Amino acid sequence: MAKQGDGLILSLEGDYSAPDGASITLVLAHPTGLAGVVEDIEGDGLQGRIVYVYARDDGSLQGSATTDAEGAWTWTSADADPAREYFVVAINPAAEATDYAPSAINRLNPVTVA
């Protein structure tokens, strides 16, 4: 893919065919979900924390993500509903972890994330 001016040129390589009377549809979708950063009290990102995403209305687990070296995480799902509220809990999965008060964030709505 290469941007050219105000348009977008999409180049597909290979043979693409459909049965007579059928068509091929190309769908481009932006992932929807949540993103954030898990930090310590000094504001330093925490690596390797598991962030669990739950639906706020029924508490069902929707998925999880693991923080990177800067503490950043992203959760995307085809089922993420921008009208639904979610909450997240970040934990340290290490057996030697001493931070027994996991971080929680409440009332989140999914957005388009890159």
N, C-alpha and C positions, 0 to 999 in steps of 0.2 A: 504494500500500500504506500502510496506517495501522495502527499498533498501538493496540489498545483493550483495556484491562484485561489479563487474562492470555492473551488470544487474539490472533489476527492476522486482519485482514480484507483480502482480496485482491479488488480490483475490476478486471475485464477489460472493456475497451470494444471494441465491434465485434460483428460477427456471427460466431459460432463454431458450426459444424455438422459433423456426421460422417455418413457413409452409414448407412443403416438397419442396426442391429445392431452398429455400431462405437461406439467411445467416444473421448473426448478425454482424454488424460492430461496432467496438469501435473506436471512434475518440477522440484523446487527442489534445487539442488546447491551445496555450498560448494566453491570452488576449492581444489585441493590443490597444494602446491608448496613453494617455499623463498623466504625473504625475509631480507634482511640490510642491512648498511651497510658501504660501503667508506670507510675513513678513512686519513688520513695519520698519521705518527708522533706528531703532537700531538693526535690525536683529532678533527680537523676532517674533515667529510664531503667526499668528492671527487666532483664532478659530471662526467658524461659518460664514465664508465668503463664498459666492456662487461664484463659478468659472464657467462661461459660455464658452462653446467651439463652435467656429464658423468656417465654411469652408472659407478659405481666398479667393478662386476664385469667390464665389457668395454671401458670407456673410450669408449663411443659418445656423441657429442654429442647432448644432449637438447633444448637450446634456449639462449636467451640473454636477457638483460635489460640495460637501460642505467640507470645511476644518475641520480637526480634532483639538484636543487640541494643537498640535504643529504647526498648520498651513498647514499640508500636505494634499494633495488631489490627487485623481486618477480618471481618466475618461477612461473607456474602452468601446469598441463597436465592434461588429462583422463587422461593415461597415467601421471602421477606416482604411484608405488607407495610407500605408507608403509613397506612392508617392505623396500624396496630402498635401498641406500646410494648417495649421490651425492657428487661433489666439484665445487667451483667454482673458477674461475680468473678474477681480475679484471685487465683490462689497460687501459692508456691508449692509445686508438686514434690519438691525434694524431701526425702525421708528425714533429713536433719533440719528442716525448716522450723524456725522458732516464731515466725509471724503468724500467730493463730487468729488474727483478726483480719480476715480477707476483705479486700476492697470491694465495694458494691456501688453501682450507679443505677439509678431508677428512672423510669419514664422516658425511655429513648425511642425515637421513631427512625426507621431505616431511611437512608438517603442513597443517592447514586454515589458509589465510591469507585475510585480508579485503582 
